[in-house]
Amino acid sequence: MTTINGKYILLTGGSRGIGPIIAEVLVARGAHIALAARSEEGLKAAATNLSKFGTQTLIVPVDLSQTSQQQALIETVLNKFGRIDILINNAGLETEGAYLDLSWEEIQKTVEVNLLAPMALTYHVLPQMLEQKEGHIVNIASVAAKIGAPYAATYCGTKAGLSEWTRGLRLELEGSGVHFSTILPGYITEVGMFARFNLKSPVSLGSTTPKQVARAVVKAIEKDKLEMFVNSSPARLLSVACELSPSLGDWLKKVMGVVDFQRKKVENGSKLSL
Ligand SMILES: NC(=O)c1ccc[n+]([C@@H]2O[C@H](COP(=O)([O-])OP(=O)(O)OC[C@H]3O[C@@H](n4cnc5c(N)ncnc54)[C@H](OP(=O)(O)O)[C@@H]3O)[C@@H](O)[C@H]2O)c1
């Protein structure tokens, strides 16, 4: 079991949504944390909230869609903290809408932030983790990784890529001391990209709270879990069906209301700006 107390963590997406809640749960367990995102104001607010715990907090404004800023982020944190024990790739964009209604720039940016940035940050932090023979990379994917959903094809593609990439690297580096986990949340209530739609998810698709996601991150680190599915059971069964039989999975998506719900989100003016 890996303890979180005293660990140096880099968390992306630390300015708003579930990031600050994951940060609080980790810092309450004694972790030092670097928060990264574009909004300096959001990062400052999140860091101020963490000051009551008395551990080290660092904020690093960064645009993860810019390749040049990805390596610089790791270098900045290593320079300030001296080490990174845990990297949590949480920053993400939900680019929803009919595929051809999206600009190519939006699609490209989604792939950059959701998939290429986690790959790049991991690439730049791995040498240090391998040298210290200790480290953990936690990737916040989504149930969408397992359930290709209409009007969110690009998002689903990035999350599926993230989870399969994690599985591959985990096996490749088994025994090295560096561990890998993927968190697969369903629709998250209260804060974050789904909560901003102001829609209630159908019972068949379930939901989860930000605290449940944060607790899953803790469990993944402490117990070295490959994947943590954080959602009510119907969506979990759907994801299993999608893996066992893609055509059955597609039929279930229609019957369980995934297709209708996704269409409703788009009709609600759900195409989010980047
Ligand atoms: N909410 C859900 O229902 C749900 C469900 C499943 C999975 N997830 C996943 O959970 C993670 C967090 O989602 P959330 O709901 O908290 O989303 P959110 O409220 O939209 O927050 C996204 C975070 O990512 C950061 N970010 C976005 N673009 C960035 C960029 N170019 N460079 C650096 N940082 C960037 C944002 O900060 P700035 O804007 O300040 O840059 C913010 O901190 C995502 O990976 C998402 O896919 C969410």
Ligand as a Chemical Component Dictionary entry (heavy atoms), coordinates in Angstrom:
data_LIG
# 
_chem_comp.id                   LIG 
_chem_comp.type                 NON-POLYMER 
_chem_comp.pdbx_formal_charge   0 
_chem_comp.three_letter_code    LIG 
# 
loop_
_chem_comp_atom.comp_id 
_chem_comp_atom.atom_id 
_chem_comp_atom.alt_atom_id 
_chem_comp_atom.type_symbol 
_chem_comp_atom.charge 
_chem_comp_atom.model_Cartn_x 
_chem_comp_atom.model_Cartn_y 
_chem_comp_atom.model_Cartn_z 
_chem_comp_atom.pdbx_ordinal 
LIG N1  N1  N 0  -17.766 16.232 -15.129 1  
LIG C1  C1  C 0  -18.059 15.025 -15.574 2  
LIG O1  O1  O 0  -19.246 14.640 -15.631 3  
LIG C2  C2  C 0  -16.959 14.087 -15.985 4  
LIG C3  C3  C 0  -17.278 12.743 -16.215 5  
LIG C4  C4  C 0  -16.270 11.873 -16.588 6  
LIG C5  C5  C 0  -14.981 12.318 -16.705 7  
LIG N2  N2  N 1  -14.676 13.620 -16.472 8  
LIG C6  C6  C 0  -13.291 14.051 -16.627 9  
LIG O2  O2  O 0  -12.859 14.682 -15.441 10 
LIG C7  C7  C 0  -11.842 15.650 -15.756 11 
LIG C8  C8  C 0  -12.196 16.975 -15.102 12 
LIG O3  O3  O 0  -13.442 17.388 -15.618 13 
LIG P1  P1  P 0  -14.339 18.531 -14.948 14 
LIG O4  O4  O 0  -15.734 18.064 -14.996 15 
LIG O5  O5  O -1 -13.743 18.972 -13.673 16 
LIG O6  O6  O 0  -14.158 19.657 -16.080 17 
LIG P2  P2  P 0  -14.132 21.244 -16.013 18 
LIG O7  O7  O 0  -14.964 21.734 -14.896 19 
LIG O8  O8  O 0  -14.439 21.703 -17.387 20 
LIG O9  O9  O 0  -12.599 21.551 -15.676 21 
LIG C9  C9  C 0  -11.616 21.224 -16.614 22 
LIG C10 C10 C 0  -10.256 21.540 -16.050 23 
LIG O10 O10 O 0  -9.286  21.357 -17.096 24 
LIG C11 C11 C 0  -8.555  22.567 -17.262 25 
LIG N3  N3  N 0  -8.195  22.784 -18.660 26 
LIG C12 C12 C 0  -9.020  22.821 -19.735 27 
LIG N4  N4  N 0  -8.336  23.136 -20.849 28 
LIG C13 C13 C 0  -7.038  23.308 -20.465 29 
LIG C14 C14 C 0  -5.861  23.659 -21.149 30 
LIG N5  N5  N 0  -5.845  23.912 -22.468 31 
LIG N6  N6  N 0  -4.705  23.742 -20.446 32 
LIG C15 C15 C 0  -4.701  23.510 -19.110 33 
LIG N7  N7  N 0  -5.781  23.172 -18.404 34 
LIG C16 C16 C 0  -6.947  23.068 -19.071 35 
LIG C17 C17 C 0  -9.504  23.669 -16.772 36 
LIG O11 O11 O 0  -8.797  24.801 -16.323 37 
LIG P3  P3  P 0  -8.656  26.192 -17.115 38 
LIG O12 O12 O 0  -9.933  26.460 -17.841 39 
LIG O13 O13 O 0  -8.349  27.144 -16.014 40 
LIG O14 O14 O 0  -7.504  25.976 -18.029 41 
LIG C18 C18 C 0  -10.166 22.980 -15.570 42 
LIG O15 O15 O 0  -9.341  23.077 -14.433 43 
LIG C19 C19 C 0  -11.788 15.732 -17.285 44 
LIG O16 O16 O 0  -10.701 14.983 -17.766 45 
LIG C20 C20 C 0  -13.103 15.095 -17.708 46 
LIG O17 O17 O 0  -13.032 14.544 -18.998 47 
LIG C21 C21 C 0  -15.638 14.516 -16.107 48 
# 
loop_
_chem_comp_bond.comp_id 
_chem_comp_bond.atom_id_1 
_chem_comp_bond.atom_id_2 
_chem_comp_bond.value_order 
_chem_comp_bond.pdbx_ordinal 
LIG N1  C1  SING 1  
LIG C1  O1  DOUB 2  
LIG C1  C2  SING 3  
LIG C2  C3  SING 4  
LIG C2  C21 DOUB 5  
LIG C3  C4  DOUB 6  
LIG C4  C5  SING 7  
LIG C5  N2  DOUB 8  
LIG N2  C6  SING 9  
LIG N2  C21 SING 10 
LIG C6  O2  SING 11 
LIG C6  C20 SING 12 
LIG O2  C7  SING 13 
LIG C7  C8  SING 14 
LIG C7  C19 SING 15 
LIG C8  O3  SING 16 
LIG O3  P1  SING 17 
LIG P1  O4  DOUB 18 
LIG P1  O5  SING 19 
LIG P1  O6  SING 20 
LIG O6  P2  SING 21 
LIG P2  O7  DOUB 22 
LIG P2  O8  SING 23 
LIG P2  O9  SING 24 
LIG O9  C9  SING 25 
LIG C9  C10 SING 26 
LIG C10 O10 SING 27 
LIG C10 C18 SING 28 
LIG O10 C11 SING 29 
LIG C11 N3  SING 30 
LIG C11 C17 SING 31 
LIG N3  C12 SING 32 
LIG N3  C16 SING 33 
LIG C12 N4  DOUB 34 
LIG N4  C13 SING 35 
LIG C13 C14 SING 36 
LIG C13 C16 DOUB 37 
LIG C14 N5  SING 38 
LIG C14 N6  DOUB 39 
LIG N6  C15 SING 40 
LIG C15 N7  DOUB 41 
LIG N7  C16 SING 42 
LIG C17 O11 SING 43 
LIG C17 C18 SING 44 
LIG O11 P3  SING 45 
LIG P3  O12 DOUB 46 
LIG P3  O13 SING 47 
LIG P3  O14 SING 48 
LIG C18 O15 SING 49 
LIG C19 O16 SING 50 
LIG C19 C20 SING 51 
LIG C20 O17 SING 52 
# 
